[in-house]
């Protein structure tokens, strides 16, 4: 059973409804106004091997329009848009939301919610679906889906966009929620397996079964760390305040955001210890000894997953980026920052349909590197599969998670890296390297309400009891 993210001690009165998976519709994205065309099969940009350290930072539950919908030049919120409001009548326009912590109204964001929000390509179901279970027109349920933040709310994120690269066509890899999105991020697939040891027993699913104490390794297919280990490429998967299996995950990363220990191949090649505490990442950055590939995963309080505070999430992300920029490894690093799913918030761009699982709704994404094209908006279609493609092109000679070639066949229906954009085109390896942009973790001025406390401390407790996902 899927429980709701909520204020501790104040359970939500949200009702779940069963909606079957939609029939696949070949949605098409609007042509970009600028930026490179999608380069299927094209070679990575010359100079990619100047990047010795790839750092992937994953935050939670925001759509592109909710954070960058008013960013100049981006494919943002269309003028005059207004979504139907079943509960109150009329429609709801997008509105500026300065709240640091969104109200305790849970926005549905599983596969059924995505299907309902997209509504056959109309992109008008966000308010209507968010009102499921609501009966009181005086409360904000539904309408919260149309709230968006502006530069003065999240100044650090906008500063990274202005100085480096903003991606405005980054889509969730799977048309579902956080857990399958995190599976996709490390393996380019989300599946259910009948056997923990037989990769051929797996079938595509946006409703993958999470690991449990009785079934600790249910992911039998191959993840990217198999190829990294095979090619002697170092990696680390860093957990903010470690891992947790408790029901009240106010500290530590819950299993749904920490899937690598559940992959059979991680145990087969003895790489379990590479999943480690984030404190090690800071120490390695300080020593100039970051691995080739790093993933940085937040604990709930730092994740920006409503109702967690945006200010605290931005402070956490800034501290990670500052650590890289202050390291001797900065000169050869590429940081990819994105959010795992749309969280139920409005977005205007129709996701392309590439296979049974994806893509999902658009999310914010930034590329930060000395070689990132400064102030560039990358319009090409991408997903976290693009991160894997970049890693493979940089460190693995273009090897792919391909059952025909990776030495560990599984039953995945396609090679996702062949279907996604090439992020190397967002870099200019001939330019003078960009200097570090060290930002205050807690900006002196902000329009977030209430005004964040000094140090951005304080957060809303989250209850993860009986989670099937969020």
Secondary structure, DSSP 8 states (H G I E B T S, - for coil): ------BTTB----------------------SSS----TT----TTGGG--EEEEEEE-S--HHHHHTT-TTSS---TT-EEE-TTTSSEEE-EE--BSS--S-----SHHHHHHHHGGGT---HHHHHTTT---TTS-TTGGGGEE--TTTSHHHHHHHHHSEEESSBB-SSSS-HHHHHHHHHHS--EEES-SS-GGGEEE-SS-----SSSS--B-S--HHHHHHHTT--EEEEETT-B--SSS-SSSB-GGG--GGGBHHHHHTT-GGGEEEHHHHHHHHHHT---SEEEEE--GGGS--TTS-HHHHHHHHHHHHHHHHTSGGGGGEEEEEEESS-TT----S-----SSS----B--EEEEETTB-TTEEE-S-B-HHHHHHHHHHHHSTT--S-TTTSSS----SS-GGGGS--GGGGB-TTS---------SS-S----BS---GGG-----B--TT-S--
